[in-house]
Amino acid sequence: MKESHLVHIKDDDKNSYVFRVLLERDGDGWFIYAPALDKWGGATWGATKEQALERINEVVELILQELAEDGELVPEDVEVSQKPLVAVTL
């Protein structure tokens, strides 16, 4: 069963980005990916849900840094705000 979560990336004096990620059981662990970043390798895994969510935050942040360095735009289906955002998954 796939679960949908939001990943929030925020850095001071920069934009906030909210990505939808999908989390699914994969053997003894969890596979997680950000569909909006699929073509840049926006996927990872973890032994627990919490570990997978922590790792996807790192992956998303690295991809965003690379996109910025290359002068590429963030995909259109990503929420971008110049104000701080909070994402909560229940």
mmCIF file as gemmi writes it, N, C-alpha and C atoms, coordinates in Angstrom:
data_model
loop_
_atom_site.group_PDB
_atom_site.id
_atom_site.type_symbol
_atom_site.label_atom_id
_atom_site.label_alt_id
_atom_site.label_comp_id
_atom_site.label_asym_id
_atom_site.label_entity_id
_atom_site.label_seq_id
_atom_site.pdbx_PDB_ins_code
_atom_site.Cartn_x
_atom_site.Cartn_y
_atom_site.Cartn_z
_atom_site.occupancy
_atom_site.B_iso_or_equiv
_atom_site.pdbx_formal_charge
_atom_site.auth_seq_id
_atom_site.auth_asym_id
_atom_site.pdbx_PDB_model_num
ATOM 1 N N . MET Axp A 1 ? 0.829 -1.175 0 1 0 ? 1 A 1
ATOM 2 C CA . MET Axp A 1 ? 0 0 0 1 0 ? 1 A 1
ATOM 3 C C . MET Axp A 1 ? 0.883 1.251 0 1 0 ? 1 A 1
ATOM 4 N N . LYS Axp A 2 ? 0.614 2.158 -0.901 1 0 ? 2 A 1
ATOM 5 C CA . LYS Axp A 2 ? 1.366 3.401 -0.981 1 0 ? 2 A 1
ATOM 6 C C . LYS Axp A 2 ? 0.743 4.419 -0.043 1 0 ? 2 A 1
ATOM 7 N N . GLU Axp A 3 ? 1.592 5.159 0.656 1 0 ? 3 A 1
ATOM 8 C CA . GLU Axp A 3 ? 1.153 6.257 1.491 1 0 ? 3 A 1
ATOM 9 C C . GLU Axp A 3 ? 1.677 7.542 0.886 1 0 ? 3 A 1
ATOM 10 N N . SER Axp A 4 ? 0.881 8.579 0.965 1 0 ? 4 A 1
ATOM 11 C CA . SER Axp A 4 ? 1.288 9.872 0.433 1 0 ? 4 A 1
ATOM 12 C C . SER Axp A 4 ? 1.659 10.788 1.591 1 0 ? 4 A 1
ATOM 13 N N . HIS Axp A 5 ? 2.779 11.458 1.485 1 0 ? 5 A 1
ATOM 14 C CA . HIS Axp A 5 ? 3.265 12.395 2.499 1 0 ? 5 A 1
ATOM 15 C C . HIS Axp A 5 ? 3.725 13.662 1.809 1 0 ? 5 A 1
ATOM 16 N N . LEU Axp A 6 ? 3.911 14.709 2.585 1 0 ? 6 A 1
ATOM 17 C CA . LEU Axp A 6 ? 4.486 15.94 2.082 1 0 ? 6 A 1
ATOM 18 C C . LEU Axp A 6 ? 5.86 16.105 2.693 1 0 ? 6 A 1
ATOM 19 N N . VAL Axp A 7 ? 6.799 16.577 1.911 1 0 ? 7 A 1
ATOM 20 C CA . VAL Axp A 7 ? 8.139 16.885 2.403 1 0 ? 7 A 1
ATOM 21 C C . VAL Axp A 7 ? 8.325 18.382 2.261 1 0 ? 7 A 1
ATOM 22 N N . HIS Axp A 8 ? 8.698 19.029 3.338 1 0 ? 8 A 1
ATOM 23 C CA . HIS Axp A 8 ? 8.878 20.474 3.358 1 0 ? 8 A 1
ATOM 24 C C . HIS Axp A 8 ? 10.365 20.786 3.433 1 0 ? 8 A 1
ATOM 25 N N . ILE Axp A 9 ? 10.852 21.584 2.529 1 0 ? 9 A 1
ATOM 26 C CA . ILE Axp A 9 ? 12.233 22.03 2.527 1 0 ? 9 A 1
ATOM 27 C C . ILE Axp A 9 ? 12.225 23.537 2.726 1 0 ? 9 A 1
ATOM 28 N N . LYS Axp A 10 ? 12.874 24.016 3.777 1 0 ? 10 A 1
ATOM 29 C CA . LYS Axp A 10 ? 12.926 25.456 4.06 1 0 ? 10 A 1
ATOM 30 C C . LYS Axp A 10 ? 14.323 25.823 4.516 1 0 ? 10 A 1
ATOM 31 N N . ASP Axp A 11 ? 14.856 26.899 3.972 1 0 ? 11 A 1
ATOM 32 C CA . ASP Axp A 11 ? 16.136 27.437 4.394 1 0 ? 11 A 1
ATOM 33 C C . ASP Axp A 11 ? 15.929 28.935 4.609 1 0 ? 11 A 1
ATOM 34 N N . ASP Axp A 12 ? 16.57 29.509 5.604 1 0 ? 12 A 1
ATOM 35 C CA . ASP Axp A 12 ? 16.414 30.937 5.882 1 0 ? 12 A 1
ATOM 36 C C . ASP Axp A 12 ? 16.713 31.776 4.641 1 0 ? 12 A 1
ATOM 37 N N . ASP Axp A 13 ? 15.909 32.798 4.453 1 0 ? 13 A 1
ATOM 38 C CA . ASP Axp A 13 ? 16.066 33.748 3.348 1 0 ? 13 A 1
ATOM 39 C C . ASP Axp A 13 ? 15.922 33.102 1.977 1 0 ? 13 A 1
ATOM 40 N N . LYS Axp A 14 ? 15.299 31.955 1.917 1 0 ? 14 A 1
ATOM 41 C CA . LYS Axp A 14 ? 15.082 31.287 0.634 1 0 ? 14 A 1
ATOM 42 C C . LYS Axp A 14 ? 13.631 30.838 0.548 1 0 ? 14 A 1
ATOM 43 N N . ASN Axp A 15 ? 13.255 30.276 -0.557 1 0 ? 15 A 1
ATOM 44 C CA . ASN Axp A 15 ? 11.897 29.793 -0.752 1 0 ? 15 A 1
ATOM 45 C C . ASN Axp A 15 ? 11.633 28.498 0.01 1 0 ? 15 A 1
ATOM 46 N N . SER Axp A 16 ? 10.364 28.259 0.274 1 0 ? 16 A 1
ATOM 47 C CA . SER Axp A 16 ? 9.914 26.985 0.828 1 0 ? 16 A 1
ATOM 48 C C . SER Axp A 16 ? 9.364 26.153 -0.319 1 0 ? 16 A 1
ATOM 49 N N . TYR Axp A 17 ? 9.605 24.849 -0.282 1 0 ? 17 A 1
ATOM 50 C CA . TYR Axp A 17 ? 9.135 23.941 -1.32 1 0 ? 17 A 1
ATOM 51 C C . TYR Axp A 17 ? 8.4 22.786 -0.658 1 0 ? 17 A 1
ATOM 52 N N . VAL Axp A 18 ? 7.264 22.43 -1.196 1 0 ? 18 A 1
ATOM 53 C CA . VAL Axp A 18 ? 6.504 21.299 -0.666 1 0 ? 18 A 1
ATOM 54 C C . VAL Axp A 18 ? 6.345 20.279 -1.786 1 0 ? 18 A 1
ATOM 55 N N . PHE Axp A 19 ? 6.818 19.064 -1.526 1 0 ? 19 A 1
ATOM 56 C CA . PHE Axp A 19 ? 6.763 17.976 -2.493 1 0 ? 19 A 1
ATOM 57 C C . PHE Axp A 19 ? 5.862 16.862 -1.972 1 0 ? 19 A 1
ATOM 58 N N . ARG Axp A 20 ? 5.074 16.298 -2.839 1 0 ? 20 A 1
ATOM 59 C CA . ARG Axp A 20 ? 4.321 15.099 -2.493 1 0 ? 20 A 1
ATOM 60 C C . ARG Axp A 20 ? 5.263 13.924 -2.699 1 0 ? 20 A 1
ATOM 61 N N . VAL Axp A 21 ? 5.322 13.037 -1.724 1 0 ? 21 A 1
ATOM 62 C CA . VAL Axp A 21 ? 6.141 11.836 -1.845 1 0 ? 21 A 1
ATOM 63 C C . VAL Axp A 21 ? 5.272 10.621 -1.599 1 0 ? 21 A 1
ATOM 64 N N . LEU Axp A 22 ? 5.64 9.521 -2.196 1 0 ? 22 A 1
ATOM 65 C CA . LEU Axp A 22 ? 4.921 8.26 -2.021 1 0 ? 22 A 1
ATOM 66 C C . LEU Axp A 22 ? 5.822 7.268 -1.312 1 0 ? 22 A 1
ATOM 67 N N . LEU Axp A 23 ? 5.271 6.619 -0.31 1 0 ? 23 A 1
ATOM 68 C CA . LEU Axp A 23 ? 6 5.691 0.535 1 0 ? 23 A 1
ATOM 69 C C . LEU Axp A 23 ? 5.323 4.335 0.436 1 0 ? 23 A 1
ATOM 70 N N . GLU Axp A 24 ? 6.104 3.299 0.161 1 0 ? 24 A 1
ATOM 71 C CA . GLU Axp A 24 ? 5.512 1.965 0.058 1 0 ? 24 A 1
ATOM 72 C C . GLU Axp A 24 ? 6.456 0.921 0.644 1 0 ? 24 A 1
ATOM 73 N N . ARG Axp A 25 ? 5.867 -0.122 1.17 1 0 ? 25 A 1
ATOM 74 C CA . ARG Axp A 25 ? 6.618 -1.227 1.743 1 0 ? 25 A 1
ATOM 75 C C . ARG Axp A 25 ? 7.433 -1.889 0.654 1 0 ? 25 A 1
ATOM 76 N N . ASP Axp A 26 ? 8.687 -2.211 0.962 1 0 ? 26 A 1
ATOM 77 C CA . ASP Axp A 26 ? 9.578 -2.856 0 1 0 ? 26 A 1
ATOM 78 C C . ASP Axp A 26 ? 10.386 -3.912 0.749 1 0 ? 26 A 1
ATOM 79 N N . GLY Axp A 27 ? 9.883 -5.128 0.786 1 0 ? 27 A 1
ATOM 80 C CA . GLY Axp A 27 ? 10.555 -6.191 1.528 1 0 ? 27 A 1
ATOM 81 C C . GLY Axp A 27 ? 10.567 -5.865 3.006 1 0 ? 27 A 1
ATOM 82 N N . ASP Axp A 28 ? 11.753 -5.787 3.59 1 0 ? 28 A 1
ATOM 83 C CA . ASP Axp A 28 ? 11.891 -5.473 5.009 1 0 ? 28 A 1
ATOM 84 C C . ASP Axp A 28 ? 12.003 -3.973 5.275 1 0 ? 28 A 1
ATOM 85 N N . GLY Axp A 29 ? 11.973 -3.165 4.231 1 0 ? 29 A 1
ATOM 86 C CA . GLY Axp A 29 ? 12.142 -1.722 4.389 1 0 ? 29 A 1
ATOM 87 C C . GLY Axp A 29 ? 11.033 -0.943 3.714 1 0 ? 29 A 1
ATOM 88 N N . TRP Axp A 30 ? 11.33 0.324 3.433 1 0 ? 30 A 1
ATOM 89 C CA . TRP Axp A 30 ? 10.367 1.238 2.825 1 0 ? 30 A 1
ATOM 90 C C . TRP Axp A 30 ? 11.024 1.981 1.668 1 0 ? 30 A 1
ATOM 91 N N . PHE Axp A 31 ? 10.341 2.011 0.531 1 0 ? 31 A 1
ATOM 92 C CA . PHE Axp A 31 ? 10.767 2.752 -0.654 1 0 ? 31 A 1
ATOM 93 C C . PHE Axp A 31 ? 9.978 4.044 -0.666 1 0 ? 31 A 1
ATOM 94 N N . ILE Axp A 32 ? 10.649 5.159 -0.96 1 0 ? 32 A 1
ATOM 95 C CA . ILE Axp A 32 ? 9.982 6.455 -0.991 1 0 ? 32 A 1
ATOM 96 C C . ILE Axp A 32 ? 10.5 7.261 -2.175 1 0 ? 32 A 1
ATOM 97 N N . TYR Axp A 33 ? 9.589 7.983 -2.829 1 0 ? 33 A 1
ATOM 98 C CA . TYR Axp A 33 ? 10.011 8.79 -3.969 1 0 ? 33 A 1
ATOM 99 C C . TYR Axp A 33 ? 9.128 10.023 -4.121 1 0 ? 33 A 1
ATOM 100 N N . ALA Axp A 34 ? 9.7 11.035 -4.757 1 0 ? 34 A 1
ATOM 101 C CA . ALA Axp A 34 ? 8.997 12.281 -5.072 1 0 ? 34 A 1
ATOM 102 C C . ALA Axp A 34 ? 8.706 12.259 -6.57 1 0 ? 34 A 1
ATOM 103 N N . PRO Axp A 35 ? 7.449 12.011 -6.966 1 0 ? 35 A 1
ATOM 104 C CA . PRO Axp A 35 ? 7.137 11.926 -8.395 1 0 ? 35 A 1
ATOM 105 C C . PRO Axp A 35 ? 7.598 13.141 -9.205 1 0 ? 35 A 1
ATOM 106 N N . ALA Axp A 36 ? 7.537 14.326 -8.632 1 0 ? 36 A 1
ATOM 107 C CA . ALA Axp A 36 ? 7.951 15.534 -9.357 1 0 ? 36 A 1
ATOM 108 C C . ALA Axp A 36 ? 9.441 15.542 -9.666 1 0 ? 36 A 1
ATOM 109 N N . LEU Axp A 37 ? 10.217 14.746 -8.929 1 0 ? 37 A 1
ATOM 110 C CA . LEU Axp A 37 ? 11.674 14.717 -9.126 1 0 ? 37 A 1
ATOM 111 C C . LEU Axp A 37 ? 12.148 13.379 -9.668 1 0 ? 37 A 1
ATOM 112 N N . ASP Axp A 38 ? 11.247 12.608 -10.211 1 0 ? 38 A 1
ATOM 113 C CA . ASP Axp A 38 ? 11.57 11.27 -10.702 1 0 ? 38 A 1
ATOM 114 C C . ASP Axp A 38 ? 12.694 11.286 -11.732 1 0 ? 38 A 1
ATOM 115 N N . LYS Axp A 39 ? 12.657 12.224 -12.671 1 0 ? 39 A 1
ATOM 116 C CA . LYS Axp A 39 ? 13.681 12.222 -13.733 1 0 ? 39 A 1
ATOM 117 C C . LYS Axp A 39 ? 15.068 12.622 -13.233 1 0 ? 39 A 1
ATOM 118 N N . TRP Axp A 40 ? 15.148 13.148 -12.004 1 0 ? 40 A 1
ATOM 119 C CA . TRP Axp A 40 ? 16.441 13.503 -11.411 1 0 ? 40 A 1
ATOM 120 C C . TRP Axp A 40 ? 16.86 12.487 -10.344 1 0 ? 40 A 1
ATOM 121 N N . GLY Axp A 41 ? 16.148 11.383 -10.246 1 0 ? 41 A 1
ATOM 122 C CA . GLY Axp A 41 ? 16.493 10.351 -9.27 1 0 ? 41 A 1
ATOM 123 C C . GLY Axp A 41 ? 15.947 10.623 -7.882 1 0 ? 41 A 1
ATOM 124 N N . GLY Axp A 42 ? 14.788 11.23 -7.784 1 0 ? 42 A 1
ATOM 125 C CA . GLY Axp A 42 ? 14.192 11.598 -6.5 1 0 ? 42 A 1
ATOM 126 C C . GLY Axp A 42 ? 13.588 10.423 -5.76 1 0 ? 42 A 1
ATOM 127 N N . ALA Axp A 43 ? 14.414 9.443 -5.398 1 0 ? 43 A 1
ATOM 128 C CA . ALA Axp A 43 ? 13.938 8.252 -4.693 1 0 ? 43 A 1
ATOM 129 C C . ALA Axp A 43 ? 15.001 7.76 -3.728 1 0 ? 43 A 1
ATOM 130 N N . THR Axp A 44 ? 14.566 7.067 -2.694 1 0 ? 44 A 1
ATOM 131 C CA . THR Axp A 44 ? 15.483 6.458 -1.741 1 0 ? 44 A 1
ATOM 132 C C . THR Axp A 44 ? 14.717 5.391 -0.963 1 0 ? 44 A 1
ATOM 133 N N . TRP Axp A 45 ? 15.296 4.905 0.12 1 0 ? 45 A 1
ATOM 134 C CA . TRP Axp A 45 ? 14.665 3.857 0.922 1 0 ? 45 A 1
ATOM 135 C C . TRP Axp A 45 ? 15.11 4.027 2.37 1 0 ? 45 A 1
ATOM 136 N N . GLY Axp A 46 ? 14.48 3.272 3.254 1 0 ? 46 A 1
ATOM 137 C CA . GLY Axp A 46 ? 14.87 3.266 4.658 1 0 ? 46 A 1
ATOM 138 C C . GLY Axp A 46 ? 14.384 1.991 5.318 1 0 ? 46 A 1
ATOM 139 N N . ALA Axp A 47 ? 15.019 1.625 6.404 1 0 ? 47 A 1
ATOM 140 C CA . ALA Axp A 47 ? 14.612 0.436 7.156 1 0 ? 47 A 1
ATOM 141 C C . ALA Axp A 47 ? 13.274 0.677 7.85 1 0 ? 47 A 1
ATOM 142 N N . THR Axp A 48 ? 12.993 1.952 8.201 1 0 ? 48 A 1
ATOM 143 C CA . THR Axp A 48 ? 11.727 2.332 8.827 1 0 ? 48 A 1
ATOM 144 C C . THR Axp A 48 ? 11.105 3.46 8.015 1 0 ? 48 A 1
ATOM 145 N N . LYS Axp A 49 ? 9.811 3.724 8.257 1 0 ? 49 A 1
ATOM 146 C CA . LYS Axp A 49 ? 9.162 4.853 7.589 1 0 ? 49 A 1
ATOM 147 C C . LYS Axp A 49 ? 9.881 6.154 7.92 1 0 ? 49 A 1
ATOM 148 N N . GLU Axp A 50 ? 10.219 6.322 9.19 1 0 ? 50 A 1
ATOM 149 C CA . GLU Axp A 50 ? 10.863 7.549 9.634 1 0 ? 50 A 1
ATOM 150 C C . GLU Axp A 50 ? 12.211 7.753 8.934 1 0 ? 50 A 1
ATOM 151 N N . GLN Axp A 51 ? 12.978 6.685 8.813 1 0 ? 51 A 1
ATOM 152 C CA . GLN Axp A 51 ? 14.275 6.77 8.144 1 0 ? 51 A 1
ATOM 153 C C . GLN Axp A 51 ? 14.092 7.112 6.666 1 0 ? 51 A 1
ATOM 154 N N . ALA Axp A 52 ? 13.109 6.504 6.023 1 0 ? 52 A 1
ATOM 155 C CA . ALA Axp A 52 ? 12.842 6.795 4.607 1 0 ? 52 A 1
ATOM 156 C C . ALA Axp A 52 ? 12.459 8.263 4.429 1 0 ? 52 A 1
ATOM 157 N N . LEU Axp A 53 ? 11.621 8.788 5.317 1 0 ? 53 A 1
ATOM 158 C CA . LEU Axp A 53 ? 11.219 10.191 5.227 1 0 ? 53 A 1
ATOM 159 C C . LEU Axp A 53 ? 12.404 11.132 5.457 1 0 ? 53 A 1
ATOM 160 N N . GLU Axp A 54 ? 13.286 10.802 6.388 1 0 ? 54 A 1
ATOM 161 C CA . GLU Axp A 54 ? 14.487 11.616 6.607 1 0 ? 54 A 1
ATOM 162 C C . GLU Axp A 54 ? 15.367 11.604 5.357 1 0 ? 54 A 1
ATOM 163 N N . ARG Axp A 55 ? 15.539 10.436 4.78 1 0 ? 55 A 1
ATOM 164 C CA . ARG Axp A 55 ? 16.412 10.317 3.606 1 0 ? 55 A 1
ATOM 165 C C . ARG Axp A 55 ? 15.848 11.041 2.396 1 0 ? 55 A 1
ATOM 166 N N . ILE Axp A 56 ? 14.52 11.004 2.207 1 0 ? 56 A 1
ATOM 167 C CA . ILE Axp A 56 ? 13.961 11.69 1.03 1 0 ? 56 A 1
ATOM 168 C C . ILE Axp A 56 ? 14.119 13.198 1.194 1 0 ? 56 A 1
ATOM 169 N N . ASN Axp A 57 ? 14.081 13.692 2.424 1 0 ? 57 A 1
ATOM 170 C CA . ASN Axp A 57 ? 14.354 15.115 2.635 1 0 ? 57 A 1
ATOM 171 C C . ASN Axp A 57 ? 15.743 15.468 2.134 1 0 ? 57 A 1
ATOM 172 N N . GLU Axp A 58 ? 16.72 14.636 2.451 1 0 ? 58 A 1
ATOM 173 C CA . GLU Axp A 58 ? 18.092 14.871 2.003 1 0 ? 58 A 1
ATOM 174 C C . GLU Axp A 58 ? 18.194 14.816 0.484 1 0 ? 58 A 1
ATOM 175 N N . VAL Axp A 59 ? 17.554 13.818 -0.116 1 0 ? 59 A 1
ATOM 176 C CA . VAL Axp A 59 ? 17.586 13.659 -1.576 1 0 ? 59 A 1
ATOM 177 C C . VAL Axp A 59 ? 16.957 14.866 -2.258 1 0 ? 59 A 1
ATOM 178 N N . VAL Axp A 60 ? 15.796 15.295 -1.777 1 0 ? 60 A 1
ATOM 179 C CA . VAL Axp A 60 ? 15.097 16.437 -2.376 1 0 ? 60 A 1
ATOM 180 C C . VAL Axp A 60 ? 15.949 17.695 -2.257 1 0 ? 60 A 1
ATOM 181 N N . GLU Axp A 61 ? 16.541 17.902 -1.107 1 0 ? 61 A 1
ATOM 182 C CA . GLU Axp A 61 ? 17.384 19.084 -0.918 1 0 ? 61 A 1
ATOM 183 C C . GLU Axp A 61 ? 18.574 19.073 -1.872 1 0 ? 61 A 1
ATOM 184 N N . LEU Axp A 62 ? 19.223 17.929 -2.031 1 0 ? 62 A 1
ATOM 185 C CA . LEU Axp A 62 ? 20.36 17.832 -2.953 1 0 ? 62 A 1
ATOM 186 C C . LEU Axp A 62 ? 19.932 18.112 -4.397 1 0 ? 62 A 1
ATOM 187 N N . ILE Axp A 63 ? 18.806 17.558 -4.805 1 0 ? 63 A 1
ATOM 188 C CA . ILE Axp A 63 ? 18.322 17.788 -6.173 1 0 ? 63 A 1
ATOM 189 C C . ILE Axp A 63 ? 18.007 19.263 -6.377 1 0 ? 63 A 1
ATOM 190 N N . LEU Axp A 64 ? 17.355 19.904 -5.399 1 0 ? 64 A 1
ATOM 191 C CA . LEU Axp A 64 ? 17.05 21.328 -5.527 1 0 ? 64 A 1
ATOM 192 C C . LEU Axp A 64 ? 18.321 22.165 -5.628 1 0 ? 64 A 1
ATOM 193 N N . GLN Axp A 65 ? 19.338 21.807 -4.862 1 0 ? 65 A 1
ATOM 194 C CA . GLN Axp A 65 ? 20.609 22.529 -4.947 1 0 ? 65 A 1
ATOM 195 C C . GLN Axp A 65 ? 21.224 22.374 -6.334 1 0 ? 65 A 1
ATOM 196 N N . GLU Axp A 66 ? 21.181 21.164 -6.88 1 0 ? 66 A 1
ATOM 197 C CA . GLU Axp A 66 ? 21.724 20.935 -8.227 1 0 ? 66 A 1
ATOM 198 C C . GLU Axp A 66 ? 20.935 21.699 -9.281 1 0 ? 66 A 1
ATOM 199 N N . LEU Axp A 67 ? 19.602 21.7 -9.165 1 0 ? 67 A 1
ATOM 200 C CA . LEU Axp A 67 ? 18.779 22.445 -10.115 1 0 ? 67 A 1
ATOM 201 C C . LEU Axp A 67 ? 19.134 23.932 -10.071 1 0 ? 67 A 1
ATOM 202 N N . ALA Axp A 68 ? 19.292 24.475 -8.872 1 0 ? 68 A 1
ATOM 203 C CA . ALA Axp A 68 ? 19.637 25.893 -8.723 1 0 ? 68 A 1
ATOM 204 C C . ALA Axp A 68 ? 21.007 26.181 -9.33 1 0 ? 68 A 1
ATOM 205 N N . GLU Axp A 69 ? 21.978 25.316 -9.066 1 0 ? 69 A 1
ATOM 206 C CA . GLU Axp A 69 ? 23.327 25.51 -9.614 1 0 ? 69 A 1
ATOM 207 C C . GLU Axp A 69 ? 23.331 25.45 -11.137 1 0 ? 69 A 1
ATOM 208 N N . ASP Axp A 70 ? 22.463 24.61 -11.708 1 0 ? 70 A 1
ATOM 209 C CA . ASP Axp A 70 ? 22.386 24.471 -13.159 1 0 ? 70 A 1
ATOM 210 C C . ASP Axp A 70 ? 21.443 25.486 -13.8 1 0 ? 70 A 1
ATOM 211 N N . GLY Axp A 71 ? 20.809 26.326 -12.982 1 0 ? 71 A 1
ATOM 212 C CA . GLY Axp A 71 ? 19.891 27.333 -13.501 1 0 ? 71 A 1
ATOM 213 C C . GLY Axp A 71 ? 18.578 26.757 -13.996 1 0 ? 71 A 1
ATOM 214 N N . GLU Axp A 72 ? 18.236 25.556 -13.557 1 0 ? 72 A 1
ATOM 215 C CA . GLU Axp A 72 ? 16.976 24.925 -13.966 1 0 ? 72 A 1
ATOM 216 C C . GLU Axp A 72 ? 15.861 25.314 -13.011 1 0 ? 72 A 1
ATOM 217 N N . LEU Axp A 73 ? 14.636 25.276 -13.507 1 0 ? 73 A 1
ATOM 218 C CA . LEU Axp A 73 ? 13.471 25.617 -12.707 1 0 ? 73 A 1
ATOM 219 C C . LEU Axp A 73 ? 12.968 24.405 -11.934 1 0 ? 73 A 1
ATOM 220 N N . VAL Axp A 74 ? 12.335 24.665 -10.799 1 0 ? 74 A 1
ATOM 221 C CA . VAL Axp A 74 ? 11.684 23.622 -10.016 1 0 ? 74 A 1
ATOM 222 C C . VAL Axp A 74 ? 10.45 23.172 -10.801 1 0 ? 74 A 1
ATOM 223 N N . PRO Axp A 75 ? 10.143 21.872 -10.824 1 0 ? 75 A 1
ATOM 224 C CA . PRO Axp A 75 ? 8.966 21.396 -11.562 1 0 ? 75 A 1
ATOM 225 C C . PRO Axp A 75 ? 7.698 22.155 -11.176 1 0 ? 75 A 1
ATOM 226 N N . GLU Axp A 76 ? 6.794 22.322 -12.131 1 0 ? 76 A 1
ATOM 227 C CA . GLU Axp A 76 ? 5.587 23.115 -11.944 1 0 ? 76 A 1
ATOM 228 C C . GLU Axp A 76 ? 4.648 22.581 -10.876 1 0 ? 76 A 1
ATOM 229 N N . ASP Axp A 77 ? 4.613 21.272 -10.648 1 0 ? 77 A 1
ATOM 230 C CA . ASP Axp A 77 ? 3.653 20.725 -9.692 1 0 ? 77 A 1
ATOM 231 C C . ASP Axp A 77 ? 4.149 20.755 -8.247 1 0 ? 77 A 1
ATOM 232 N N . VAL Axp A 78 ? 5.176 21.543 -7.98 1 0 ? 78 A 1
ATOM 233 C CA . VAL Axp A 78 ? 5.725 21.697 -6.641 1 0 ? 78 A 1
ATOM 234 C C . VAL Axp A 78 ? 5.255 23.034 -6.079 1 0 ? 78 A 1
ATOM 235 N N . GLU Axp A 79 ? 4.756 23.017 -4.847 1 0 ? 79 A 1
ATOM 236 C CA . GLU Axp A 79 ? 4.327 24.253 -4.208 1 0 ? 79 A 1
ATOM 237 C C . GLU Axp A 79 ? 5.557 25.028 -3.749 1 0 ? 79 A 1
ATOM 238 N N . VAL Axp A 80 ? 5.639 26.29 -4.163 1 0 ? 80 A 1
ATOM 239 C CA . VAL Axp A 80 ? 6.77 27.149 -3.806 1 0 ? 80 A 1
ATOM 240 C C . VAL Axp A 80 ? 6.211 28.397 -3.126 1 0 ? 80 A 1
ATOM 241 N N . SER Axp A 81 ? 6.828 28.774 -2.017 1 0 ? 81 A 1
ATOM 242 C CA . SER Axp A 81 ? 6.384 29.944 -1.279 1 0 ? 81 A 1
ATOM 243 C C . SER Axp A 81 ? 7.593 30.717 -0.784 1 0 ? 81 A 1
ATOM 244 N N . GLN Axp A 82 ? 7.469 32.03 -0.747 1 0 ? 82 A 1
ATOM 245 C CA . GLN Axp A 82 ? 8.527 32.848 -0.176 1 0 ? 82 A 1
ATOM 246 C C . GLN Axp A 82 ? 8.332 33.009 1.321 1 0 ? 82 A 1
ATOM 247 N N . LYS Axp A 83 ? 7.232 32.468 1.836 1 0 ? 83 A 1
ATOM 248 C CA . LYS Axp A 83 ? 6.947 32.508 3.266 1 0 ? 83 A 1
ATOM 249 C C . LYS Axp A 83 ? 7.158 31.115 3.847 1 0 ? 83 A 1
ATOM 250 N N . PRO Axp A 84 ? 7.476 31.044 5.134 1 0 ? 84 A 1
ATOM 251 C CA . PRO Axp A 84 ? 7.641 29.732 5.76 1 0 ? 84 A 1
ATOM 252 C C . PRO Axp A 84 ? 6.347 28.916 5.687 1 0 ? 84 A 1
ATOM 253 N N . LEU Axp A 85 ? 6.495 27.624 5.511 1 0 ? 85 A 1
ATOM 254 C CA . LEU Axp A 85 ? 5.369 26.693 5.46 1 0 ? 85 A 1
ATOM 255 C C . LEU Axp A 85 ? 5.573 25.59 6.487 1 0 ? 85 A 1
ATOM 256 N N . VAL Axp A 86 ? 4.501 24.992 6.897 1 0 ? 86 A 1
ATOM 257 C CA . VAL Axp A 86 ? 4.564 23.836 7.782 1 0 ? 86 A 1
ATOM 258 C C . VAL Axp A 86 ? 3.779 22.728 7.109 1 0 ? 86 A 1
ATOM 259 N N . ALA Axp A 87 ? 4.367 21.552 7.035 1 0 ? 87 A 1
ATOM 260 C CA . ALA Axp A 87 ? 3.672 20.384 6.483 1 0 ? 87 A 1
ATOM 261 C C . ALA Axp A 87 ? 3.515 19.358 7.6 1 0 ? 87 A 1
ATOM 262 N N . VAL Axp A 88 ? 2.293 18.873 7.76 1 0 ? 88 A 1
ATOM 263 C CA . VAL Axp A 88 ? 2.001 17.896 8.791 1 0 ? 88 A 1
ATOM 264 C C . VAL Axp A 88 ? 1.314 16.703 8.138 1 0 ? 88 A 1
ATOM 265 N N . THR Axp A 89 ? 1.782 15.508 8.444 1 0 ? 89 A 1
ATOM 266 C CA . THR Axp A 89 ? 1.161 14.303 7.938 1 0 ? 89 A 1
ATOM 267 C C . THR Axp A 89 ? 0.564 13.549 9.106 1 0 ? 89 A 1
ATOM 268 N N . LEU Axp A 90 ? -0.716 13.271 9.047 1 0 ? 90 A 1
ATOM 269 C CA . LEU Axp A 90 ? -1.389 12.527 10.121 1 0 ? 90 A 1
ATOM 270 C C . LEU Axp A 90 ? -1.822 11.166 9.635 1 0 ? 90 A 1
